[in-house]
Amino acid sequence: MIDPLKAWWAQQLVLCGWAFDPEPLSVSPDSAQARMALFDVRERGELGWRLVEACLPGQGGALRRLQALELLALAGAAGWLEETQAQAWAAWLAADIQSQHDSLDAWLSALRRERGQVDWAQGDDGFLQACEALAQLEQESAGVTWEVLATWLPETQAASRQPPWPSGSAGVWRLRAAFSPVLSATCEPSRDWPDVHRWLSEVWSIDDRDELIRLLLWLGGQGHRYTWDLDAQRLTAQGETVRRRWQASLGEARDYGHVMLTFLSSGEPLEWAAWDWLRLADLAYAGWNAGWLERHEAETFAAHAGDLLMRRYRDWTTVAKAYQRGRSLFEGVDRRAEFAADWSALLNAASSPWQVPLDTLLDAPRRDVSRSMIRKWRASAWQWVMALASVREPDLAYRQGIDRAPDRQRQDDARTYLHDMLGLDPAMGVAGLSRLWLPAQVHHLNQLAADAAHGALPETDTPTGRADPEAVRMRNELKHCARHAATIFMAEKYAFYLMMCADSGDYDRAALDELAESLRGVLSRFYTGPQALIDAWATWEAALPEGDEPSLVAEIRWHRDDPGSPFHWLDWHQGSWLEPGERLSLPRFTSLALVGPLNAAVWGAPVPEGRSERDELREWLDGHYGLLSAEALKTFLDFLIDAGDRQEYLINYAPYTLNAARLREEIAIIESDECSEDERNHLLRLRRVQENAAGCNDIDMTAWDVAQTVDLAIAGRQMEWLSAAEFDAFLERATQLARAHYASWRDYARGLYAGFSFFMGETEERDALLKSFGEALAAWLSGAPPLAGAWASLDFPGAPARHWAPLHIDTLPGDARTLH
């Protein structure tokens, strides 16, 4: 039985100079490939382009369709296409030709007209004779006539059937048509991409599977759009002068800056993510051809690109325009004027793989498979560490997926950072990281935010002065943070520290992985998902800028808004509850806060320090207190709690407050002769009694002994001169002493300031030191700035509770007002 399609196809090939053969694919493979080379078709991607261009509207369409029929026959004969696929294309082209020409005469007339316009100098090659022969057959109703073909082809007259590009899971390769249409669901590098390894190496610097995976995840999760989006956002609000100054600062990237400013000034949509996501599909196809990805892996990465594109764009035209903008920025040349020439075939040709609506590119099961795979690549807890740390250091995004060992320079930089900035000693192992986990700081911030939201913050006028107005403003603005747990404010920094520890190579990686797992569990507990976490992070980052450091708010919100951001693909589960460090009880945190401004704000229980930090502590203990051993420290702590400097005042100075004349005489006697250092200090204190400096004669100065006790006990624990139990015992005794003498932080601050002032030795910097200490006390009391110290968020030991409960559970144990 004669196959009508094959017979009709063979008849059309006669117009191309072929002898009639009812089997269009009967040409030998070598001859077929040689003839395709004459058409400059040497790989399947070029064949795909010829099929796309075959059905472009406008001049030359008939000849392009005829050539496509010939190329299909050659490709099928050469084994480039399966026979069924070649026939499917021939059937689709036949239907398309019939939709454009209502008879054979019309078809032949169009061919003759176009042939006469473009090939008049070729001479007589038998084309006209072939046309006449086909016309004669049509008149005699011999062969496969126009009417017979129309009857045989299913729904031929509609011609709205989609062209037979690969379907099913391979349908996702429609995305790669932006670079080269993919004709086959199978991959044959010799026919599809012969020089793929060279291309990967030269264009992408990719030489193995691991690097390929990293780049695929980078394109999906960050890509070039990250920097471009942030630049565009910042420049949008700037004037022309600032914009030009920014461009001048780019150096070799000035051309990129010029294109960006051109887009801004012309009102161009600032959207270019398709530049990353289409290249993600292209790179996945390259990885398949290179043998580094299995078929299902390559298709799933491409499906991920399709998923992201479907979320961001409404149709293929907006995809193409976004890609063209991205290409313009990348190349530093405005390519918008070339849009029609570059994209007309894909967007307009009836045979284009982009004729399907973008929103039908993936069905739900295929989309779910791709999402599952991306989540698997980001499933480990360490992916949380890299995602969080990459906000501060965006280059870390290149290492997501399959991490790579850092180079020597990176290791050295990490070691320097850990030593100089954090004082970490590798000899301590991961145990040293526990002091960088600060849930007490989080509790403090959550409490300030809750109080700010209810107008219950402390007064800004304190016994030692008025809090700085700008710091007060910052504190009051914490009301906007009340609904967001502050855990992320601390945890993202902790993640960065973990990353630095891993990069240094000095810490056990398995132990670091356990800390990463704990970090994931904590964040999964306090935030319901990436949206909640990122919103909290951005809110707290905006409320608490880090000095002169640039704000990360824009970078954080970028991750919220970009669907490819790693944060949307992390494995979000709580697991077992185990924090990376100790969570203080609220009473213990309160006790530690008794140290006040004598020390930097203490947000965690002290732990033994490394060698260099111990050397500094030893020098301080010796220089200020003459303490050289654990026994000497314990003896002195007992003294401070049982008697302390307050006893010296009571014995040696308080009596003078009852006899002003005797005080004047004592001062005069000492002033009349040369003084030793001890006598000089005694004289200074007598004068302070005479002047009632800082209220020393009226105010209980026990706070000075309490604060010193806590300060020295902390140092003793860091030196390991005190065991954990001994430290807790001294801390409890100091707390009981404070509770017995004071009822509030304000009273305690008065006593601490008076004691600091009274017992300060002779120094030219006394006034400056007193001023600084008074300002620090004011900051601690008012909570302005918020991280100065903890008094504003804590009830004084033994005092009634006065704070509002936060709206979430991230608080310290022992807080009776915690919501559950």
C-alpha positions in Angstrom: 0.0 0.0 0.0 1.3 3.4 -0.9 1.9 5.9 2.0 0.3 9.1 0.8 2.6 11.3 2.9 5.8 9.6 1.6 4.5 9.7 -2.0 3.6 13.4 -1.7 7.0 14.1 0.0 8.8 12.3 -2.7 7.0 14.3 -5.3 8.1 17.6 -3.6 11.7 16.4 -3.6 11.6 16.2 -7.4 11.4 20.0 -7.2 14.7 19.9 -5.4 16.4 17.9 -8.3 15.8 14.5 -6.8 14.8 11.5 -8.8 11.4 10.2 -7.7 11.6 7.5 -5.1 8.6 6.6 -3.0 10.9 6.2 0.0 12.2 9.8 0.8 14.7 8.5 3.3 16.4 6.0 1.0 19.5 8.2 0.4 22.7 6.7 1.9 23.8 8.2 5.2 27.1 9.5 3.8 25.5 11.1 0.8 22.8 12.6 3.0 25.4 14.2 5.3 27.5 15.4 2.4 24.4 17.1 0.9 23.4 18.7 4.2 27.0 20.1 4.4 26.4 21.8 1.1 23.5 23.6 2.8 25.9 24.4 5.7 23.9 22.2 8.1 26.5 20.2 10.0 24.7 19.6 13.3 21.2 19.2 14.5 21.0 22.6 16.1 21.4 24.2 12.7 18.8 21.9 11.3 16.4 23.0 14.0 17.0 26.6 13.0 16.1 25.8 9.4 12.9 24.2 10.5 12.0 27.3 12.6 12.9 29.7 9.8 11.0 27.6 7.3 7.7 29.0 8.5 8.6 32.6 9.0 6.0 34.9 7.6 7.0 37.1 4.7 9.2 36.8 1.6 10.7 33.5 0.7 8.4 31.3 2.8 7.6 28.8 0.1 11.2 28.1 -0.8 12.2 27.8 2.9 9.4 25.2 3.4 10.5 23.2 0.3 14.2 23.3 1.6 13.0 22.1 5.0 11.3 19.1 3.4 14.6 18.3 1.7 16.6 18.7 4.9 14.1 16.5 6.7 14.6 13.7 4.2 18.4 14.1 4.4 18.4 14.2 8.2 16.2 11.1 8.4 18.4 9.3 5.9 21.6 10.3 7.9 20.1 9.0 11.1 19.9 12.5 12.7 16.2 12.0 13.2 14.1 8.9 13.8 12.0 7.9 10.8 8.8 8.6 12.7 10.1 12.0 13.8 11.1 12.9 10.2 7.7 11.8 9.0 5.9 13.8 11.7 7.7 16.9 10.6 7.0 16.2 7.0 3.3 15.8 7.8 3.2 19.0 9.8 5.0 20.9 7.0 2.5 19.5 4.5 -0.4 20.7 6.6 1.3 24.1 7.0 1.9 24.3 3.2 -1.7 23.4 2.5 -2.9 26.1 5.0 -1.0 28.7 3.1 -1.8 27.5 -0.5 -5.2 26.3 -1.5 -4.0 24.3 -4.5 -1.0 22.7 -6.1 -1.0 25.5 -8.7 -0.9 28.1 -6.0 2.0 26.3 -4.3 4.0 25.9 -7.5 3.3 29.5 -8.5 4.7 30.7 -5.2 7.8 28.6 -5.6 8.4 29.8 -9.2 7.9 33.4 -8.2 10.4 33.1 -5.3 12.8 31.1 -7.3 12.8 33.7 -10.0 13.6 36.4 -7.6 16.4 34.8 -5.7 17.9 32.2 -8.1 17.5 33.7 -11.7 21.2 33.3 -12.4 21.3 29.6 -11.7 20.2 28.5 -15.1 17.9 25.6 -16.1 18.4 22.9 -13.4 15.1 21.1 -14.2 13.1 23.0 -11.6 10.6 24.3 -14.1 10.2 20.9 -15.8 9.6 19.4 -12.4 6.9 21.9 -11.7 5.2 21.1 -15.0 5.4 17.4 -14.4 3.7 17.8 -10.9 1.1 20.0 -12.5 0.4 17.4 -15.1 0.1 14.7 -12.6 -2.4 16.9 -10.6 -4.5 17.4 -13.7 -4.6 13.7 -14.4 -5.4 13.0 -10.8 -2.3 10.7 -10.7 0.0 10.4 -7.7 -1.0 12.1 -4.5 -3.0 15.1 -5.4 -3.7 18.2 -3.3 -7.2 17.0 -2.5 -6.0 13.5 -1.6 -3.3 14.9 0.7 -5.9 17.1 2.4 -8.2 14.2 3.0 -5.4 12.0 4.3 -3.7 14.5 6.7 -5.6 14.7 10.0 -6.8 18.2 10.5 -4.5 19.5 7.9 -6.5 22.6 7.1 -6.3 23.8 10.7 -2.5 24.0 10.6 -2.8 25.0 14.2 -1.3 21.8 15.5 1.9 22.4 17.2 5.0 21.5 15.3 6.5 18.1 16.4 9.2 19.2 18.7 10.2 16.8 21.4 7.4 16.3 24.0 7.0 14.8 27.4 10.0 15.4 29.7 12.0 16.5 26.7 9.6 19.3 26.0 11.5 21.5 28.4 14.2 21.8 25.8 12.0 24.4 24.0 13.8 26.7 26.4 17.1 26.1 24.7 15.7 27.3 21.4 17.0 30.7 22.5 20.4 29.4 21.6 19.8 26.5 19.3 16.5 24.5 18.9 16.7 20.9 20.2 15.2 18.5 17.7 15.6 15.2 19.5 14.8 13.8 22.9 18.1 11.9 22.8 21.5 13.4 23.1 24.2 12.6 20.6 27.2 15.0 21.2 28.8 14.3 17.7 25.6 15.6 16.1 24.3 18.0 18.7 27.3 19.7 20.2 30.7 18.4 19.0 32.8 21.0 20.8 30.8 21.1 24.0 33.9 20.5 26.3 35.8 23.3 24.7 32.8 25.6 25.0 32.3 24.8 28.7 36.0 25.4 29.4 36.5 28.6 27.4 33.1 30.3 28.0 32.3 29.1 31.5 35.6 27.8 32.9 33.9 24.5 33.7 36.0 21.4 33.6 34.1 18.8 35.7 30.7 17.9 36.9 31.1 19.5 40.3 31.8 22.9 38.9 28.9 22.5 36.5 26.5 21.8 39.3 27.7 24.8 41.2 27.2 27.0 38.1 23.7 25.6 37.5 22.7 26.3 41.0 24.3 29.8 40.9 22.3 30.7 37.7 19.1 29.6 39.3 19.8 31.0 42.7 21.6 34.3 42.1 23.2 34.8 38.7 24.1 38.1 37.2 20.7 39.5 38.0 21.6 39.8 41.7 24.1 42.6 41.2 22.1 44.2 38.4 18.9 44.3 40.5 20.6 45.9 43.4 22.4 48.5 41.3 19.2 49.4 39.6 17.3 49.7 42.8 19.9 52.0 44.4 20.3 54.1 41.3 16.6 54.6 40.7 16.4 57.0 43.7 19.6 58.9 42.7 20.1 62.0 40.6 22.2 62.3 37.5 25.3 63.4 39.3 25.4 60.4 41.6 24.6 58.1 38.7 27.5 59.4 36.6 29.8 59.2 39.6 28.8 55.6 40.0 29.5 54.8 36.4 33.0 56.4 36.6 33.8 54.2 39.6 33.2 51.0 37.7 36.5 51.1 35.9 36.6 48.3 33.2 32.8 47.8 33.7 32.0 51.3 32.6 30.2 50.0 29.5 27.9 48.0 31.7 27.2 51.2 33.7 26.4 53.1 30.5 23.8 50.5 29.5 22.3 50.4 33.0 22.0 54.2 33.0 20.5 54.2 29.6 17.8 51.8 30.7 17.1 53.9 33.8 16.8 57.2 31.8 14.6 55.7 29.1 12.2 54.1 31.5 13.1 50.5 30.3 11.6 47.8 32.5 14.3 46.8 35.0 13.8 43.0 34.4 16.5 40.7 33.1 16.3 37.4 35.1 15.6 35.5 31.9 19.3 36.1 31.1 20.2 33.7 33.9 17.4 31.2 33.6 17.6 30.6 29.9 21.3 30.1 30.2 20.6 27.7 33.0 18.7 25.5 30.5 21.5 25.9 27.9 24.1 24.9 30.5 22.1 21.9 31.6 21.9 20.7 27.9 25.7 21.3 27.6 26.3 19.2 30.7 24.2 16.4 29.2 26.2 16.5 26.0 29.4 16.6 28.0 28.4 13.4 29.8 28.4 15.1 33.2 24.7 15.0 33.7 22.3 12.1 33.2 19.3 12.8 31.0 16.9 13.1 33.9 19.3 15.5 35.7 19.7 17.7 32.7 16.0 17.8 32.0 15.2 18.5 35.6 17.6 21.4 35.8 16.1 22.8 32.6 12.6 22.3 34.1 13.8 24.3 37.1 14.6 27.1 34.7 11.2 26.8 33.2 9.5 26.9 36.5 11.3 30.1 37.4 10.5 31.7 34.0 6.8 30.7 34.4 6.7 32.4 37.7 8.2 35.6 36.5 6.9 36.1 32.9 3.6 36.0 31.2 4.7 35.0 27.7 7.7 34.3 25.5 8.0 37.8 24.3 8.6 39.2 27.8 11.1 36.4 28.3 13.0 37.4 25.1 12.9 41.1 26.0 14.3 40.3 29.5 17.0 38.2 28.1 17.9 40.9 25.6 18.3 43.4 28.4 20.5 41.0 30.3 22.6 40.3 27.3 23.0 44.1 26.8 24.1 44.6 30.4 26.5 41.6 30.2 28.1 42.7 27.0 28.0 46.4 27.8 26.2 47.2 24.5 22.5 48.2 24.2 21.0 45.4 22.1 17.4 46.5 22.2 17.4 47.7 18.6 18.4 44.2 17.5 15.5 42.5 19.2 13.4 41.9 16.1 16.3 40.4 14.1 17.4 38.2 17.0 14.0 36.9 18.1 11.6 37.2 15.2 12.0 33.5 14.1 11.3 32.1 17.6 8.4 34.5 18.4 6.7 34.5 15.0 7.4 31.4 13.0 4.6 28.9 13.0 7.2 26.1 13.3 8.9 27.7 16.3 9.1 25.6 19.5 7.8 28.7 21.3 4.4 28.4 19.7 3.1 26.8 22.9 2.0 29.2 25.6 4.7 29.7 28.2 2.4 28.7 31.1 2.0 25.3 29.5 5.7 24.5 29.3 5.6 22.3 32.4 2.8 20.3 33.8 2.3 20.0 37.5 4.1 16.6 37.9 7.1 17.7 36.0 7.3 21.0 37.9 7.1 19.1 41.2 9.9 16.7 40.1 12.1 19.7 39.4 11.3 21.4 42.6 12.1 18.2 44.5 15.5 17.8 42.9 16.5 21.4 43.6 15.5 20.9 47.2 17.6 17.8 47.3 20.6 19.7 46.1 20.0 22.2 48.9 18.9 19.6 51.5 21.9 19.6 53.8 22.1 21.9 56.8 25.3 23.3 55.5 23.3 24.9 52.6 21.6 27.0 55.3 25.0 28.2 56.4 26.1 29.2 52.9 22.7 30.8 52.0 22.8 32.9 55.2 26.5 33.8 54.8 26.2 34.6 51.1 24.1 37.7 51.9 27.2 39.2 53.5 29.6 37.7 51.0 27.7 37.1 47.7 30.6 35.1 46.1 29.7 32.2 48.4 26.7 31.6 46.2 29.2 30.1 43.7 29.9 27.3 46.2 26.3 26.1 46.8 25.4 22.6 45.9 28.7 20.7 45.8 31.1 22.7 48.0 34.7 23.0 47.1 37.8 23.3 49.3 38.9 26.9 49.6 42.3 27.9 48.2 45.2 28.9 50.4 44.4 32.6 50.2 40.9 32.0 51.3 42.1 29.9 54.2 44.5 32.5 55.4 41.9 35.2 55.1 39.5 33.1 57.2 42.1 32.5 59.9 42.9 36.1 60.1 39.3 37.1 60.5 38.6 34.5 63.1 41.7 35.5 65.2 41.5 39.3 64.8 37.8 39.9 64.8 36.5 37.0 66.9 39.4 36.0 69.0 38.9 32.3 68.2 41.7 29.9 68.9 41.5 26.7 66.8 43.0 24.8 69.8 39.6 25.2 71.5 37.8 23.4 68.7 34.1 24.1 68.0 33.5 24.6 71.7 34.9 28.1 71.3 32.0 28.9 69.0 29.5 28.5 71.8 30.2 32.1 73.0 29.1 33.4 69.6 25.6 32.0 70.0 23.7 34.8 71.7 20.1 34.0 72.6 20.2 36.4 75.5 20.9 39.2 73.0 17.9 38.1 71.0 15.8 38.1 74.2 16.9 41.6 74.9 16.0 42.8 71.5 12.6 41.0 71.5 11.8 42.6 74.8 12.7 46.1 73.7 10.6 45.7 70.6 7.6 44.5 72.7 8.0 47.4 75.1 8.4 49.8 72.3 5.2 48.6 70.6 3.3 49.2 73.9 5.0 52.5 74.8 6.6 51.0 77.8 10.3 51.8 77.2 12.4 53.3 80.0 12.8 57.0 80.5 15.5 58.7 78.5 16.5 61.0 81.4 18.7 59.0 83.7 20.7 59.7 86.8 23.8 60.0 84.8 22.5 62.1 81.9 20.1 62.1 79.0 20.4 59.4 76.3 21.6 60.4 72.9 18.6 61.5 70.7 19.6 59.5 67.7 20.0 56.4 69.8 16.6 57.0 71.3 15.1 57.3 67.9 16.7 54.0 66.9 15.4 52.4 70.1 11.8 53.7 69.6 11.7 52.4 66.0 12.1 48.9 67.4 8.3 48.9 67.7 8.2 47.9 64.0 10.1 44.8 64.9 7.7 43.5 67.6 6.1 40.9 65.3 9.5 39.4 64.2 11.6 37.3 66.4 15.2 38.7 66.4 16.8 35.2 66.2 17.9 35.8 62.6 19.7 39.0 63.6 22.1 36.9 65.7 21.9 33.6 63.7 23.0 35.0 60.3 26.2 36.3 61.8 26.7 33.0 63.5 26.3 31.3 60.1 29.0 33.5 58.7 31.3 32.6 61.6 30.7 28.9 60.8 31.6 29.5 57.2 34.8 31.2 58.2 35.7 28.3 60.5 35.1 25.8 57.7 37.2 27.8 55.3 40.1 28.1 57.7 40.5 24.3 57.6 41.3 24.4 61.3 38.0 22.9 62.7 36.5 19.5 62.5 34.0 19.6 59.6 31.7 17.0 61.1 31.4 19.0 64.3 30.7 22.1 62.2 28.0 20.2 60.3 26.3 19.4 63.6 26.3 23.0 64.5 24.8 23.8 61.1 22.1 21.2 61.8 21.3 22.9 65.1 21.2 26.3 63.4 18.6 25.0 60.9 16.5 23.5 63.7 16.4 26.8 65.6 15.5 28.9 62.6 12.9 26.3 61.5 11.4 26.6 65.0 11.1 30.3 65.2 10.1 31.1 61.5 7.4 29.4 59.6 9.2 29.6 56.3 11.6 31.6 54.1 9.1 34.6 53.8 8.9 34.9 57.6 12.6 34.6 58.1 13.6 37.1 55.4 11.0 39.6 56.5 12.3 39.4 60.1 15.8 39.7 58.9 15.2 42.7 56.8 13.1 44.4 59.5 15.8 43.9 62.2 18.6 44.8 59.8 16.8 48.1 59.0 16.3 48.8 62.7 19.9 48.1 63.8 22.4 49.2 61.2 26.0 48.3 61.9 27.8 51.6 62.3 29.5 52.6 59.0 28.8 49.3 57.4 26.4 49.5 54.4 23.0 48.2 55.2 22.1 44.7 53.9 18.3 45.4 53.7 18.3 45.6 49.9 20.2 42.3 49.6 18.0 40.6 52.1 14.8 41.7 50.4 16.2 40.6 47.0 16.2 37.0 48.3 12.6 37.4 49.4 11.4 38.6 46.0 13.5 36.4 43.7 11.9 32.9 43.3 15.2 31.3 42.5 16.9 32.5 45.7 18.4 29.5 47.7 16.2 30.5 50.7 13.1 29.3 48.9 14.7 25.9 48.3 16.2 25.1 51.7 15.1 22.0 53.6 12.8 23.5 56.2 12.3 21.2 59.2 12.9 21.4 62.9 14.4 18.1 63.7 15.5 17.6 67.3 15.8 20.7 69.4 19.5 21.3 70.1 20.9 24.8 70.0 24.4 25.6 68.8 25.2 27.2 72.2 23.8 27.6 75.7 20.5 29.3 76.2 20.9 31.2 79.5 18.0 31.4 81.9 16.6 34.8 82.4 17.7 35.0 86.0 21.3 34.1 85.1 21.3 36.6 82.2 20.1 39.2 84.7 22.9 38.3 87.1 25.5 38.7 84.4 24.1 42.1 83.5 25.2 43.3 86.9 28.6 43.9 85.4 27.2 46.9 83.6 29.6 49.1 81.6 32.6 47.7 83.4 32.6 45.2 80.6 31.2 45.0 77.1 27.6 43.9 77.1 27.6 40.3 78.2 25.2 38.3 76.1 26.3 34.8 77.1 27.8 32.7 79.8 31.6 33.0 79.8 33.7 30.1 78.6 37.4 29.3 78.7 39.3 31.5 76.2 42.1 30.7 73.8 45.8 31.4 74.5 46.1 34.9 73.1 42.9 36.1 74.9 44.2 34.5 78.2 47.5 36.4 77.8 45.5 39.7 77.6 43.3 38.8 80.5 46.3 37.8 82.6 48.0 41.2 81.9 44.8 43.0 82.9 44.3 41.0 86.1 47.9 41.7 87.1 48.0 45.3 86.1 44.7 46.4 87.6 44.4 44.1 90.6 47.7 42.4 91.1 46.0 38.9 90.7 48.4 36.2 89.5 46.6 33.0 90.4 43.3 31.3 90.8 43.6 31.3 94.6 44.4 35.0 94.7 41.3 35.7 92.5 39.0 33.6 94.7 40.3 35.3 97.8 39.8 38.7 96.3 36.2 37.8 95.1 35.4 36.8 98.6 36.7 40.1 99.9 34.7 42.1 97.4 31.4 40.3 98.3 32.1 40.4 102.1 33.6 43.8 102.5 35.0 45.4 99.3 35.8 49.0 98.6 32.5 50.0 100.3 34.0 49.0 103.6 37.1 51.1 103.0 34.8 54.1 102.5 32.8 53.3 105.6 35.8 53.0 107.8 38.2 55.6 106.4 36.0 58.3 104.9 32.4 58.1 106.1 33.3 59.5 109.6 34.5 62.7 108.0 31.0 63.4 106.8 30.0 64.0 110.5 32.9 66.5 111.1 33.5 68.9 108.3 36.2 70.8 110.3 38.2 67.6 110.9 38.0 66.8 107.2 39.4 70.3 106.3 42.2 69.8 108.8 43.1 66.4 107.4 43.2 67.7 103.9 45.4 70.7 104.9 47.8 68.4 106.7 48.4 66.2 103.7 48.6 69.2 101.3 51.3 70.8 103.5 53.8 68.1 102.7 55.0 66.0 99.8 52.7 63.0 99.3 53.4 59.4 98.4 51.2 57.8 95.8 49.0 56.2 98.5 48.7 59.5 100.4 47.9 61.3 97.1 45.0 58.9 96.5 43.8 59.3 100.1 43.9 63.1 99.6 41.9 62.9 96.4 39.2 60.8 98.1 39.1 63.2 101.0 38.4 66.0 98.6 35.6 63.9 97.0 34.1 63.4 100.4 34.3 67.1 101.0 32.7 67.9 97.6 30.3 64.9 97.9 31.4 64.1 94.4 28.9 62.0 92.4 26.8 61.8 95.7 29.4 59.5 97.3 28.3 60.5 100.8 24.7 59.9 100.1 24.6 56.9 97.7 25.2 53.3 98.6 28.3 52.3 96.5 27.9 48.6 97.0 27.1 48.4 93.2 30.8 49.1 92.6 31.8 46.0 94.5 29.0 43.9 92.8 30.0 45.0 89.3 33.7 44.3 90.0 32.8 40.9 91.4 30.9 39.9 88.3 33.6 41.4 86.0 36.4 39.5 87.7 34.4 36.3 88.0 33.9 36.4 84.2 37.6 36.9 83.7 38.3 34.0 86.1 36.0 31.7 84.2 37.6 32.7 80.9 41.0 32.0 82.4 39.7 28.7 83.8 40.7 29.9 87.3 37.1 29.2 88.2 35.1 26.1 87.5 31.6 26.5 86.1 30.2 25.7 89.6 32.5 28.2 91.3 31.6 30.8 88.8 27.9 30.2 89.4 28.4 30.4 93.1 30.2 33.8 93.0 27.5 35.1 90.5 24.7 34.1 92.8 26.4 35.7 95.8 26.9 38.9 93.9 23.2 38.8 92.8 22.1 38.4 96.4 24.2 41.3 97.5 22.7 43.6 94.8 19.2 42.5 95.7 19.8 43.3 99.3 21.0 46.9 98.6 19.0 48.0 95.6 15.5 47.9 94.2 16.0 49.1 90.6 18.6 49.5 87.9 18.4 53.3 88.3 19.5 52.9 92.0 22.1 50.4 91.0 23.4 52.8 88.4 23.7 55.6 90.9 25.7 53.4 93.2 27.9 52.1 90.4 28.7 55.6 89.1 29.4 56.9 92.6 31.7 54.0 93.3 33.5 54.4 90.0 34.0 58.1 90.6 35.1 57.7 94.2 37.6 54.9 93.8 39.1 56.1 90.5 42.8 56.7 90.9 44.6 59.9 89.9 44.5 60.4 86.1 44.4 63.3 83.7 41.6 61.6 81.9 39.3 61.5 84.9 36.7 64.0 83.5 36.6 62.2 80.2 36.4 58.8 81.8 33.5 59.9 84.1 31.7 61.4 81.1 32.1 58.3 79.1 31.0 56.0 82.0 28.0 58.2 82.7 27.0 58.1 79.0 27.4 54.3 79.1 25.2 54.0 82.2 22.6 56.2 80.5 22.6 53.9 77.5 22.3 50.8 79.6 19.4 52.3 81.5 17.5 53.6 78.5 18.3 50.9 76.0 19.5 53.6 73.6 21.3 52.4 71.6 19.6 49.0 71.9 22.7 46.9 72.0 24.6 49.1 74.5 23.6 46.9 77.4 20.7 44.8 78.8 19.3 46.7 81.7 16.4 48.2 79.8 15.0 44.8 79.0 15.5 43.2 82.4 13.8 43.4 85.7 16.2 44.1 88.5 16.9 41.0 90.7 13.9 40.7 93.0 11.9 43.5 91.5 8.4 43.0 90.2 8.0 42.3 86.5 7.2 45.3 84.4 7.8 44.3 80.8 5.4 43.3 78.0 5.5 39.8 76.7 6.9 39.4 73.1 4.5 38.1 70.5 6.6 35.0 69.8 8.4 32.3 71.8 12.0 33.2 71.2 12.7 34.2 74.8 14.9 32.9 77.6 13.7 30.2 80.0 12.5 31.5 83.3 10.4 34.3 81.8 7.0 33.8 83.3 5.4 36.0 80.6 6.4 33.9 77.7 3.6 33.0 75.2 3.4 29.4 74.2 
